[in-house]
Amino acid sequence: MRMKGMRRQRRLAGRFANVDGIPFELPVNSIDNSAFLAAFTIDAMAARALLPGNEIHPLRISTGRGLLVITVIDYVRTDIGKYIEFSIAIACTHGSRPAPPIVPGALMGPYRTGQFVIDLPVSSEISVKGGKGIWGMPKHQANIDYVLTDKGVSSQYDLDGVMAMRVDVDRPNGWPLPINVSGANYCAFRGLLMKSHVNIRGKAQIALGKRAKAQIRLGDHPRVDQLRDLDLRTDPVFTAFFPSINGVLDDYFEGWMITAEAPQHLTPEGLESVVDLGLAENWLEPPKRSKEL
């Protein structure tokens, strides 16, 4: 299925689209980016309470532990300008019932393995308009930075003048290894479960287990209150630093209605949250750091 998706993007290369007033030259890609990733274990049962409907399940790395995945990307060249994206997600599978532990990490296709994005602050308004309005991603504009040094990489996410989260990652040792991977993002928007695909190529430095060094700090903003009951372990399972990556976001997505056992009377966030957004590429002020790397 993913091979078909990449063949489609190659076939559409050089064509143009305009969705919600946002012009694109296909494929929807990004070039010369830098990024980092850190994964921490969480209580899988508690994580299930944050996932909508009954078809998204936490990916378990053991009987009772799941994964919280933080990915921060410094987008340098994209169709919609330069911006930073701070993804907070729960590793997951998609199906009628939970998958066995560990196996979906290797058999991603059969278990429709991916991540459910629970929060996705970004730097620019146009990124919110495109990411949420087209692909259903829970984007919103916030104060974000991306600090790169010889020793590590760090990002802080503030909202309304209050810190929400900060993650500091030590750069793994060793030469960057070539990567070519595809991933799936699941998001909830308009009462729908929406799935999008991205293909990433580039180089990565990776650290596993005790070799992985990172710090995650939750701030006082209520936006991250939902993470406080997850029994978040602050020692990472793995980290990765991507000094140079290119990405291609598929121009299509899948969607399913989110169902419940009883009638739903609370209207979920919908298109009213994006219809009046513009195409501004300017950023908010960077977050106020209390301590540097």
N, C-alpha and C positions, 0 to 999 in steps of 0.2 A: 504493500500500500504506500509506503513512504517513497519507494522508488518511482511509483507513478506520480507522486506529488512533485518530486524533483524534476522529472521529465516534463511535467506541465510547466513548471517555472522556467525551464530552459526554452520551452516552445514559445512562451509568452514574452521572452526577453525582447526589449525594444519597443513593446506596445505601451500605450498610455491609458490611464484610467483617472477618473475624477469622482470621488465618493464623498458625499456631504461637503462638497466644496474644497476637498483636499486633493491636489493633483499628485499622481504617482506615475513614475516610469517603472514598469515591471522589469524584473522582479522587485518586490518590496524588500530592499536589502539595506545593510549597513556595513561600512568598511572601516578598517583601521581602528577598531575599538579595543579597549582594555576592560577587563572584568575580573571579579573574584567571586568565589563561592565558598560557603561554609555550611556544613550540615551538623545538626545537633539532635540528640535523641529526645523524644517526648513520650508521654504516656499515650498509647494508641487509642485506648478507650476514651480518654478525654478529648483527643484530637477528633474522634468520630463525631462529637457533638458540634464541631465547627463546620462539618461538611454537609451540604444540602441534600435533601431527598434521601433515597435509599440505594443509589447505584454507584456512589463514590465512596471508597473505603480507604482507610490509611494503609499505606504499604508498611508492613511490619518487618523489622530486621531481626526480631526475636519474638517470643510469644506475646509480650505485652508492650513492646517499644516500637514507636514509629520515628519519623524523621521530620524535623523542621529544617527547611532549606532556605538559606538567605543567599540571593544572587544580586550583585550590584554591577551594573554595566555603565561604563562611560562611553556613550555613543558619540563618536566624533563626526562621522559622515553618514547621513541618512537622507531619505526623501523629504523628511520634515525638519531638518536641521539638527543641531547639536543638542543633546540633553543627557541627563543621568536618570537611570531607572533603578529603583530599590525594591526588589521583589521579596516578599515574605510568603512562603508557601509550605504546604504539607505534601510530602510525597504520597502518591495515591495510586490506586487501580480503579478501573471502571468496569462494572459488571453487575449481575444480579445478586452476587454474594461475595463476601471477602475472599481474597486470595490467600494461599498459604504463605508463611513467612519466607523471606529471602528470594524465593523463586522468581517473582515478577521483576527483580532487578536484572536477571539474565534473559528472561522470556518476556520482553517488553511488549511485543506485538500481541501475543495471545491474551495477555492480561490487561492490555491497553494502559500500560504504565505511564504515569506522568506526574504532574504536580498540580494541586489545587491552590490557586493563588488567592490568599485571603486579604492581602493588602499590597498596593502597587503605587506608591508615590513616585512622581516624576517631576522633572524640572520645569517643563514648558506646558503652556496651555494647549498648543496644537497636538502634543503627544497625548494629552487627556482626550481631546476630541476624537482623534483617530483610534487610539487603542480601546477606549470604552465604547464609542459609538459604532465602530465597525466590528471589532472582535470581542466585545463584551468584557474586556479586562477591567478590573476595579481600580483604574487610574484616577489620581487626583493630584493637583499641584501642591508641592510642599518645598520646604527648605532642605536641600540635599547637597552634600559635597562628596568629593572623591579625592582622597589624599594618598599619593603614591610616593614612597621613599625607597631607599636602597634595601631597607630591612623588611618593609611590609606595606600593606595597603589597608586603607580604612575608609569607612563612610559613616556619616551621621545623618539622621533623618529627624527634622524638627517640624512641628506643625503648631500654628497659632502661638509661636514663641516658646513652645515647650518641647523638650526632647522626647521623641518617641522611641528611637532605637539607635544604637551605635554598635558597629561591628569592626573589630581590628583583627587582621589576619597576618601572621608572619609569612613571608614569602617562602614556599617550600624549596628545599635544596634540589640541586640537579638541573640538568639541561631541560628546556621546554620540549615536550613531546608533541608530535603532530596529532591532531584530532580531527575527526569528521563524524559528527554525531547529530542525531535528530531527537527532538524532544516534543512533548505534548503539554500544553497548558490548558487546564480546566478552570473556568470562571463562572460565577453566577451573576446574571444581569437580566432584568426584565422578567424574572420568573423562569428563566431558561438556564440550563446548564450548557455552556458554550465551550467548544474545544477548538484550539488552534494549534498549528504545527510550526516549528522553526528548525532550520538546519544550520549548524554551526561548524565552521572550519577555521583552523588556526593552530596555535600552539598553547600548551598548558603545562604548568608545573603543579604536580599533585602530591599531597601528603596524606597518608592513611594512619589511623590509630594514634599511637602515642607520638608519632612524628608530626601530626597535625597540631598546629598551635593557633589558637584564636580566642578572642574574647567577645562575648555578646552581652550587651547591657540594655535592659528595658528602662525607658524613661518614665516620666509621670503622666504622659498624655493618655487620656482614656482610650484612644484609638488602639493601643496595644494591651488593654486590659484583658482581652480575650485570650492572650497568651500566658497570663499569669497562673492559670490553673492547669497547665499542661505538664507540670513536673519537668520543666526544661533543664536538661543537664548542660552545664556550660563548657564541658570539655568536648571539642568537636570530634565527630567520627571521621570526617575527612575534610580537607580544604583543597582549593585549587586556585591558582592565579593564572590568568590568561593575558600575557603581555600583548598579544595581537590576535584578534579574532574577527572574522567576517560572518555575518548572519543573513539568512534568507527566511522571511516570514511568508508562509503560504498565503495566497490571495483568496483562499476559501476557508470556511470553518464549518463545523458541525454543531447542531444544537438539539437539545431535548427539553421537553417541559419538566420542571421540577415538581414532583408529586409529593403528597402527604397523606396520612391516614384519615385526616379530617378536613373539611372545607377550610380554605385559607381566606381570611378577610383582611389581612394586612397587605397592602399593595407594595410590592418590592420597588426598589429604585429603578427608574425607567429612563426613556429617552428625554424626559424633561431635564435631566441632569446634564445633557450634552447639547441640546438643540440650540442654545444661545451662546455656546462657546465660539471663540474666534480662532484665528490661525497664528496667534502670537507665539514667537519663538523665544522671547525674553524670559529670564529666570527670576525667581524670587532671590532675596538675599541669602547667602550661605548660612548654615546653622551656626549657633554660638557654641563653641567647644570650651569645655572646662579644663581639658587636659589633652595635649597633643600626643602623638605616637612617641 
